[in-house]
Amino acid sequence: MKAAVITFPGSNCDRDLAVALDAAGADVVRLWHKDEALPAGIDLVAVPGGFSFGDYLRCGAIAAHSPIARAVREHAARGGYVLGICNGFQVLTELGLLPGALMRNSGLTFICREVGLRVATSASPYTSAYAPGDVITVPVAHHDGNYQIDAEGLAALKDQDRIAFTYAAPVNGSVEDIAGVLSENRRVLGMMPHPERAAETVHGGTDGAKLFVSLMRDLVAA
Ligand SMILES: NC(=O)CC[C@H](N)C(=O)O
């Protein structure tokens, strides 16, 4: 698998994400937000966490207008894989690649701790190595993780089995405790928790590693 990790001004999980993908066996290239094209043969575009452009305007809003944005949209339109973690999830909603929005946490504070995460579906390229209902431990670190979507959009996510992860207990006010959602073709995943920070034993836990294993397996099978 060839993966491209994009760095924006303020990204702080770009290296972590590149390391996790590399450990899973991906061939990783790093891109700058001012790049305008993806290198040939990229399977996965990975949008990392952090505070792109200082989170001004709205988290992810300015990043979604970066020079690289058009190439990311085109990649998704071709059926390419796109993974957005935390600020990356915010960027993907701002790009219109995933429905809904990430609002200020209901408690109005930055939350930085490990959370229990329930795998809501294993029918996706990102979650196939988990069993549905598995509860894993993964860190969150955000102030705008409160996922909201209108009733019609929520019904569509449920009908199409597109909720990838939910919090095992309420964390930030997200509707139905949603922590991660999939696109209609299941190739785009956005999630607030950080699997790349729970991928090696030195992280204190490895529950996030199976996400990268799932992805590699899907790409080999594709
Ligand atoms: N770790 C992150 O990616 C943080 C995301 C975002 N800047 C927020 O605080 O909500």
The ligand as an SDF file (V2000), in Angstrom:
LIG
                    3D

 10  9  0  0  0  0  0  0  0  0999 V2000
   -5.5960   16.3530   18.2740 N   0  0  0  0  0  0  0  0  0  0  0  0
   -6.2570   17.0330   17.3760 C   0  0  0  0  0  0  0  0  0  0  0  0
   -6.2290   16.7320   16.1740 O   0  0  0  0  0  0  0  0  0  0  0  0
   -7.0090   18.2150   17.8300 C   0  0  0  0  0  0  0  0  0  0  0  0
   -8.1210   18.5490   16.8680 C   0  0  0  0  0  0  0  0  0  0  0  0
   -8.6850   19.9510   16.9890 C   0  0  0  0  0  0  0  0  0  0  0  0
   -7.7060   20.9070   16.7440 N   0  0  0  0  0  0  0  0  0  0  0  0
   -9.4220   20.0880   18.2840 C   0  0  0  0  0  0  0  0  0  0  0  0
   -8.8300   20.4190   19.3020 O   0  0  0  0  0  0  0  0  0  0  0  0
  -10.5920   19.8180   18.2940 O   0  0  0  0  0  0  0  0  0  0  0  0
  1  2  1  0
  2  3  2  0
  2  4  1  0
  4  5  1  0
  5  6  1  0
  6  7  1  0
  6  8  1  0
  8  9  2  0
  8 10  1  0
M  END
$$$$
